[in-house]
Amino acid sequence: MSGKKKPWGGRFSEPTDKRVEEFTSSLHFDKRLYPYDIEGSVAHCRMLAAQGIISPDDAEKIISGLQDILKDMGKGEFSYSSDLEDIHMAIEKSLIDRVGDVGGRLHTARSRNDQISLDMRLYLRDEVTNILGLLVGLQASLVDVAKREIGTILPGYTHMQKAQPVLLSHYLLAWWEMLDRDISRLKECRGRVNVMPLGSAALAGTGFPIDREYVAELLSFSGISKNSMDAVSDRDFVAEFIFDASLVMMHMSRFCEDLVIWSGGEFGFVDISDAFTTGSSIMPQKKNPDVAELIRGKTGRVYGDLMAILTIMKGLPMTYDRDLQEDKEPLFDTVDTVKTCLSVLSDMTGNLKFNRDRMLESAAEGFSTATDVADYLVMKGIPFREAHGIVGRLVGYCIEKQKDMESLDIEEIRLFWKDADADIYACMSVKGSVSARNIIGGTAGEAVLRRIEEIESGRID
């Protein structure tokens, strides 16, 4: 066995096994937390000085040393020692090397348990804000395309079968609404992230006369944790974020699924820009929707991150356990994946080109206005269940004769409803079907334009 003297190893008589050093180290992934660790340490140091726990001169030296470390790390000029456990130890060792033993006073009245919770909350607070901005950007892309395609009609589907014609703009705004719920959830999540845990120490709080409110003010936290045991063991905010992110990914994946299907020759509804597609290594004719497929695939990755954090947490006894070191990689992976997917999907969406003629042609197929004919009969006084049967038999007749409803003459229609007259043809039109649904939440052009106007003016329910 070989190894170096343990950090915090006063009670130990043997050094740590080299394999254990490597096994327990988290520095290779948690070093991305360095700006937050330093930000939290500066605030903690200011509070210690304000409370008379350390001297103003010591605080000034410590803060100056931390700021120098921050600069070096930002420029990539900081040397990380592989034998240190984590980012906290890397910064503290460097601080002591730079300012002397006074640097060791920084850890007064805190533990790595409340320190890492603080770092993660500061980090996630920023990243949730970044992701919210990307969600708004994707929403804006959807609205821009919806405005551009306001007259485009496509077939709406249920059970992967043509159902009723809808406006493409209405379809695009459906994704906008999903993203808006994602935004609402993430804002609520950010509120629960924005709770200051520092001062909880290892698990019982600290006997030093600290001022937690002052630290919270310096770090712009809106609340302070109320139970020290809960604060150091709580990772609900991580699990909640990854769950919310999983819904974001699910929504993007569903949209991408449609784009993958629609871009194929069997549909031919959309052309994805060359900038967001790739070729085949063997088939020269291929134009593959790889970006959409990768977003769809990466959704499973984020689901895996969610299962990882839930599994890590499910059996932990109170309070802090080293298992919690494993919370960071799922969190970091989720943040990186969601941000990348949102960014690329927003740009890809803005560059989509839709085959309007093909969509309209397809929307007219499959008896997509059958419901409109049934509604017409209801307006003529026929109970809906009976009207449903009449139109169902009419559709069966069309299938047998290989006709569409609009091509039937009035005498053929009267075989199924004797009182039919020429005005029945108006409700068989695809454009008429779309225009008829001029209600709140409907697909009519006027309704969709009203919703766009509400969105752009900020009057959103």
GISULSUL-V418713 format. One record per residue. N is the residue number from 1. RES is the residue in one small letter. OMEGA is omega in degrees with one decimal (999 if undefined). Layout:
# GISULSUL-V418713
N	RES	OMEGA
N	RES	OMEGA
This chain:
# GISULSUL-V418713
1	m	175.0
2	s	179.9
3	g	-177.9
4	k	177.9
5	k	-176.7
6	k	165.3
7	p	-179.7
8	w	-170.5
9	g	-177.0
10	g	-176.0
11	r	-174.9
12	f	179.9
13	s	179.9
14	e	176.3
15	p	178.1
16	t	174.6
17	d	-177.7
18	k	178.9
19	r	178.5
20	v	176.2
21	e	-178.9
22	e	-177.0
23	f	-174.6
24	t	-177.3
25	s	175.1
26	s	-173.2
27	l	-175.9
28	h	175.9
29	f	-176.6
30	d	178.4
31	k	175.9
32	r	179.5
33	l	-170.2
34	y	-178.1
35	p	-179.1
36	y	176.8
37	d	179.6
38	i	177.7
39	e	179.1
40	g	-179.5
41	s	178.1
42	v	179.5
43	a	178.7
44	h	-179.8
45	c	178.3
46	r	179.6
47	m	179.1
48	l	178.6
49	a	-179.6
50	a	-179.3
51	q	179.0
52	g	-179.6
53	i	169.2
54	i	-176.2
55	s	175.9
56	p	179.9
57	d	178.4
58	d	179.9
59	a	-179.4
60	e	178.9
61	k	-178.6
62	i	-177.7
63	i	177.8
64	s	178.3
65	g	178.4
66	l	179.3
67	q	175.9
68	d	178.2
69	i	179.4
70	l	178.9
71	k	-178.1
72	d	179.5
73	m	179.5
74	g	179.9
75	k	-178.6
76	g	-176.2
77	e	180.0
78	f	-179.4
79	s	179.3
80	y	178.2
81	s	-173.9
82	s	-176.9
83	d	178.5
84	l	-171.1
85	e	-169.9
86	d	-177.9
87	i	179.3
88	h	-179.7
89	m	179.4
90	a	-179.3
91	i	-177.9
92	e	179.1
93	k	178.7
94	s	179.2
95	l	-179.7
96	i	176.6
97	d	-175.1
98	r	-172.6
99	v	179.3
100	g	-174.3
101	d	178.8
102	v	178.7
103	g	179.1
104	g	179.1
105	r	-176.2
106	l	-174.1
107	h	177.9
108	t	173.5
109	a	173.3
110	r	177.8
111	s	172.5
112	r	179.5
113	n	177.8
114	d	179.0
115	q	-178.4
116	i	176.1
117	s	177.1
118	l	-178.0
119	d	-177.4
120	m	178.6
121	r	176.4
122	l	178.9
123	y	-174.5
124	l	176.1
125	r	177.9
126	d	-175.4
127	e	175.1
128	v	177.4
129	t	177.5
130	n	-179.2
131	i	176.2
132	l	177.3
133	g	178.0
134	l	176.4
135	l	177.4
136	v	177.9
137	g	177.5
138	l	175.6
139	q	-179.2
140	a	176.9
141	s	179.3
142	l	179.5
143	v	178.8
144	d	179.7
145	v	178.5
146	a	177.8
147	k	-179.4
148	r	-173.8
149	e	-170.6
150	i	179.6
151	g	-175.1
152	t	179.4
153	i	175.8
154	l	176.1
155	p	170.4
156	g	-174.2
157	y	159.6
158	t	-178.0
159	h	-177.8
160	m	174.3
161	q	-179.3
162	k	-175.2
163	a	-179.3
164	q	177.0
165	p	178.3
166	v	172.5
167	l	173.8
168	l	178.7
169	s	178.4
170	h	176.4
171	y	-178.2
172	l	179.7
173	l	173.7
174	a	177.4
175	w	176.3
176	w	-179.3
177	e	177.6
178	m	179.6
179	l	178.6
180	d	174.6
181	r	176.0
182	d	179.5
183	i	179.7
184	s	179.9
185	r	-177.5
186	l	175.4
187	k	177.1
188	e	177.3
189	c	180.0
190	r	177.1
191	g	178.4
192	r	172.8
193	v	-169.2
194	n	178.5
195	v	-171.8
196	m	-177.5
197	p	-173.8
198	l	-173.7
199	g	176.2
200	s	-178.8
201	a	-175.6
202	a	176.0
203	l	-171.4
204	a	-172.2
205	g	-178.4
206	t	176.4
207	g	176.9
208	f	-178.2
209	p	-176.0
210	i	178.2
211	d	-176.6
212	r	179.6
213	e	179.9
214	y	177.9
215	v	179.2
216	a	178.5
217	e	-179.9
218	l	-175.7
219	l	176.0
220	s	172.3
221	f	-179.1
222	s	179.8
223	g	179.9
224	i	179.7
225	s	-172.8
226	k	-179.1
227	n	-172.9
228	s	179.1
229	m	177.2
230	d	-173.2
231	a	-176.1
232	v	-178.3
233	s	-176.9
234	d	167.9
235	r	175.6
236	d	-176.4
237	f	176.3
238	v	-179.9
239	a	-179.8
240	e	178.6
241	f	-177.6
242	i	174.6
243	f	178.2
244	d	178.0
245	a	177.4
246	s	176.2
247	l	175.9
248	v	-179.7
249	m	178.9
250	m	179.1
251	h	177.7
252	m	-178.3
253	s	179.2
254	r	177.5
255	f	180.0
256	c	176.4
257	e	177.1
258	d	-179.0
259	l	177.8
260	v	-179.4
261	i	-175.6
262	w	-177.3
263	s	179.0
264	g	-177.2
265	g	-179.9
266	e	177.7
267	f	179.8
268	g	-177.7
269	f	-170.5
270	v	172.6
271	d	177.4
272	i	-177.3
273	s	177.0
274	d	-178.4
275	a	-176.0
276	f	177.0
277	t	178.8
278	t	178.6
279	g	178.8
280	s	179.4
281	s	-176.7
282	i	-175.3
283	m	-173.2
284	p	-174.4
285	q	-169.5
286	k	170.0
287	k	-169.2
288	n	179.7
289	p	-171.0
290	d	-179.3
291	v	178.5
292	a	-179.9
293	e	179.8
294	l	175.5
295	i	177.7
296	r	179.8
297	g	-178.4
298	k	175.0
299	t	177.2
300	g	177.6
301	r	-179.7
302	v	173.8
303	y	177.3
304	g	176.4
305	d	178.6
306	l	179.2
307	m	179.3
308	a	-176.4
309	i	178.2
310	l	179.8
311	t	176.5
312	i	-172.1
313	m	-162.9
314	k	-175.3
315	g	-174.4
316	l	172.1
317	p	174.0
318	m	3.3
319	t	179.7
320	y	174.2
321	d	-173.7
322	r	173.9
323	d	-175.1
324	l	172.4
325	q	-177.1
326	e	-179.8
327	d	-169.2
328	k	-177.7
329	e	173.7
330	p	179.4
331	l	-178.6
332	f	-179.0
333	d	178.7
334	t	179.3
335	v	-177.7
336	d	-177.1
337	t	-178.2
338	v	-179.5
339	k	-179.5
340	t	-178.2
341	c	178.8
342	l	-178.1
343	s	-176.0
344	v	-179.6
345	l	177.8
346	s	179.2
347	d	-179.9
348	m	-179.4
349	t	-178.9
350	g	-177.8
351	n	178.1
352	l	174.8
353	k	-174.5
354	f	177.6
355	n	-172.4
356	r	-178.6
357	d	-179.8
358	r	178.8
359	m	-179.5
360	l	178.0
361	e	-179.1
362	s	-179.6
363	a	-178.7
364	a	-179.1
365	e	172.8
366	g	176.8
367	f	-173.9
368	s	178.7
369	t	-179.1
370	a	178.9
371	t	178.5
372	d	178.1
373	v	177.1
374	a	178.1
375	d	177.8
376	y	179.6
377	l	176.8
378	v	177.9
379	m	177.7
380	k	174.7
381	g	-179.0
382	i	176.8
383	p	-173.1
384	f	-177.9
385	r	178.1
386	e	178.2
387	a	177.4
388	h	179.5
389	g	179.1
390	i	-177.2
391	v	176.9
392	g	178.1
393	r	177.2
394	l	177.7
395	v	177.7
396	g	177.6
397	y	179.6
398	c	179.1
399	i	-179.9
400	e	-177.5
401	k	-178.8
402	q	177.7
403	k	166.3
404	d	-172.1
405	m	-177.0
406	e	-179.4
407	s	179.1
408	l	172.3
409	d	-172.2
410	i	-179.5
411	e	176.3
412	e	179.2
413	i	-178.7
414	r	172.6
415	l	-175.9
416	f	174.5
417	w	-169.7
418	k	-176.3
419	d	-177.2
420	a	170.9
421	d	-167.2
422	a	-177.4
423	d	177.9
424	i	-177.7
425	y	-178.6
426	a	-177.1
427	c	177.7
428	m	-179.0
429	s	177.3
430	v	-179.7
431	k	177.7
432	g	178.4
433	s	-179.8
434	v	-176.4
435	s	-177.4
436	a	-173.5
437	r	-176.5
438	n	177.0
439	i	175.3
440	i	-178.6
441	g	-179.3
442	g	-173.2
443	t	179.5
444	a	-178.6
445	g	179.9
446	e	-180.0
447	a	179.6
448	v	178.3
449	l	176.4
450	r	-179.9
451	r	176.7
452	i	179.6
453	e	176.6
454	e	-179.6
455	i	-175.3
456	e	178.2
457	s	179.2
458	g	179.6
459	r	-173.4
460	i	175.7
461	d	999
